Amino acid sequence: MNLHITKDEINRLPMKQYEGPIHLIQTSEDAERAAGKLKQETLLGFDTETRPTFRVGEYYQPSLLQLATGTEVFLFQIKLTGLTQGLCKILSSPDIIKTGVSIRADVSELRKLTAFEPAGFVELAEHAKKAHIKNLGLRGLAALLLGFRVSKREQTSNWAKNELTESQLRYAATDAWLGREIYLHMDGLGLIKN
């Protein structure tokens, strides 16, 4: 297995994004309903989006929590919904794997909003590192393991807006979906070690 892919090689790959159903959740009632559905899952792609900072000392709380199942992605506008009891139960459940890249900081920021005891999180970069893979970011892992590249165009967009664009929704859903897809691929290769 190839353990590294260059930026040039990534740029030559076809572009792909998540194409399935996206549910934008904007009320705490809808968040609890979605959490009720999500607690049936055993594996979720996980990510958050936060409004970027451009000045020293500037700070913003996470605006969006993304959770992907095998068939749909839920985007919780947590500045509107809050981190509900149902969502905290999912984030605390050892029986539901939540997986992605650079998730430690995301979890830490979410815990500043509402206290919960995180469990069931799998950091893909740690498993990739143990397998001597050099590309540890989401984009690099997607290119190396799944054979396509993803757009990072919306990465520094304003995630704190109440009205998100279709492009932002697709970007956010893609990041969570990729966490799940990469986990499944790595697990299939025997690279997810407990």
Secondary structure as UniProt FT lines:
FT   HELIX           7..11
FT   STRAND          22..25
FT   HELIX           28..38
FT   TURN            39..40
FT   STRAND          43..50
FT   TURN            56..57
FT   STRAND          62..68
FT   STRAND          73..77
FT   HELIX           78..81
FT   HELIX           85..92
FT   TURN            94..95
FT   STRAND          97..100
FT   HELIX           103..113
FT   STRAND          121..123
FT   HELIX           124..130
FT   TURN            131..132
FT   HELIX           138..141
FT   HELIX           142..146
FT   TURN            153..156
FT   TURN            159..160
FT   HELIX           166..188
FT   TURN            189..190
//
